[in-house]
Amino acid sequence: MLKRSRRKKPRLRFVYFTAVLVLLAAIGAGIVLGNQPVKKQQASHPTVKESSTVELETEQSPDIPARPKPVAWLQNAGQPNKLPILMYHNVCPDPKDNNAMSPETFEAGLQEMQAEGYYSVNAQEALRILTTNQKPSNKLVWLTFDDGNECLYQYVFPLLKKYHIHATAAIITGHVGQPGIVSEAQIKEMAASGFVDFVSHTVDHLDLATLSHAEQTRELEESKAWLDNTLHQNTNILIYPSGSHNAETKQVAQQLGYKMGLIRGNGIAAAGDNLFETIRIRMITTAGGLAVKLNLEPTANYNTANTNKKKVMTSEPG
């Protein structure tokens, strides 16, 4: 019996050694196989170029541009460029007055813009369109929002991202962070996304035409300084509170470095007009998709008819 047990020990050692080798091989294979799904998932992740249905999440993907930029700017054929500028205030549920509209109504307008291929300009592109014979598209629109109500962040901002459309917000800098008004952090987030840029709406939203020279200077100078310092920009566009201004307002604005002032109205801005009385179209509570179509389509037809089809300008200012 003793001799038989001694003969079995070498066989047991061989079995143990073989089992260890098999176990190590299995572990190694598991590591290799475990890495394969990760590589496959990364390779199959869609990009904006691969799929136009990918909803942009700019906070997670800061390298994705906020909206497509024109490859080349068109040159007009002698007639001045025209630019429809839409004036919004509040976009929020249960609108209380004619300056407000529901998110559903606003979204219907964005759907019309997207379906018809309108290019939504930012403030500096608008300035270039109205001071040169160049334009990024014949189908143009400039969305502007007055006051900086918190609904801008809660309802407008998500819809702009959803439809890949840009807007410009006029901020009352002295009201930032107050109840019902966007905060500094929200302003920075929207600006960083590329979907919203910001211009001045003064410090206190006072009737500029009733103020002294010194008071007007303070309202325009301090609001510009706040925006410049907060957003690291050169603020050169002003939207007058309630459209109120006078000759002194325009003089002060020019001296402080502003290049354009926007007013209320119901017409189409055109190159060659007085830049410090740039007119906008007021969008009331019921101004949804049809209103957008009626306000934008005639200008698109005009710009198309007045384009020099033989020449294009580069996308950078010449």
CORVENKA-V334942 format. One record per run of one state. SS is the DSSP state (H for helix, E for strand, - for the rest). FROM is the first residue (numbers start at 1). LEN is the number of residues. Records with the same first field share a line. If there is no record, write none. Layout:
SS->FROM-LEN / FROM-LEN
//
This chain:
-->1-1 / 45-27 / 77-5 / 84-1 / 89-1 / 92-8 / 102-1 / 117-2 / 121-2 / 130-4 / 136-4 / 148-1 / 150-1 / 164-3 / 172-1 / 176-5 / 182-2 / 194-2 / 201-7 / 211-2 / 232-5 / 240-1 / 244-3 / 257-3 / 263-3 / 267-2 / 271-4 / 279-2 / 283-6 / 306-1 / 315-4
H->2-43 / 103-14 / 123-7 / 151-13 / 173-3 / 184-10 / 208-3 / 213-19 / 241-3 / 247-10 / 275-3 / 289-17
E->72-5 / 82-2 / 85-4 / 90-2 / 100-2 / 119-2 / 134-2 / 140-8 / 149-1 / 167-5 / 181-1 / 196-5 / 237-3 / 260-3 / 266-1 / 269-2 / 278-1 / 281-2 / 307-8
//
